[in-house]
Amino acid sequence: MKHRGQLIPEADKATAAAMARGLELVDQLAAVREDLVLCREEALWARLYPSEALLVQPDRSIAGERKQPLE
């Protein structure tokens, strides 16, 4: 009980550091995902060139932004 005053701030500091690291990784993951999407679009373009299918941009949304699950 007498060390609680020291333990609580240390535990809170460790928790805040872990949270900050987690948020940093989430931001990094979002950037990597966007890079992956762009690379995949380029690869798809290269495979389809010179097809007329390239006149339409592929849908980048997840599940076509449908609210109902796909069957």
N, C-alpha and C positions, 0 to 999 in steps of 0.2 A: 504494500500500500504506500510506503513512503517514497517509492521511486516512480509512482504513477505520473507525477508532474513532469518527469523527464521522458517517460516512455510515450506518453500521448503525443507530444510535439514531434518526436522522432518517427512514430508510426504515421502521423499525418503527413509529414514531409516525404516519407517513403511512398505513401499512397499517391500523393500529388505528383511525384516524379514518375511513378509507374503510369499514371493516367496521362501525363504529358507525353511520355514515350509512346504509349498506345495511340494517342491522337496523331502524333507525328507519323507513325507507321501507317495509319489509315489514310492520311494525306498522301504519303508516298505510294501506297497501293492504288489510290485513285489516279495518280499521275501515270503510273505504270500501266494501268488498265487502259487509259486513254491512248497511250503510246501503242499498246497492243492492238487496239481497234484500228488505229491509223495504219499500222503495218499490215494488218489483215485486209484492209480496204485496198492498199497498194498491191498486195499479192493477188487479190481477186481481180483487180483491174488488169494486171499483167496476164492472168489466165484467160480473161475474156476478150482482150484486145485482138482484133478490131471489131468485135461484135457490136451489133446495134443495142444489145442489152446494156451497154455502158451509158446509154443516153438517160437511164433512170438510176438515181442514187439508191443504194440499198437502204432499207429501214434499219436505223441504228438502235431503235428502242428494244426493250426487253419484252418479248411476247406481243409485239406490236402495240404496246401500251394498253392492252386489253385489261379490263377490270375483272372479267370472269376468267377462270382458268381454261387453258386450252385442253381439248379432249383428243 
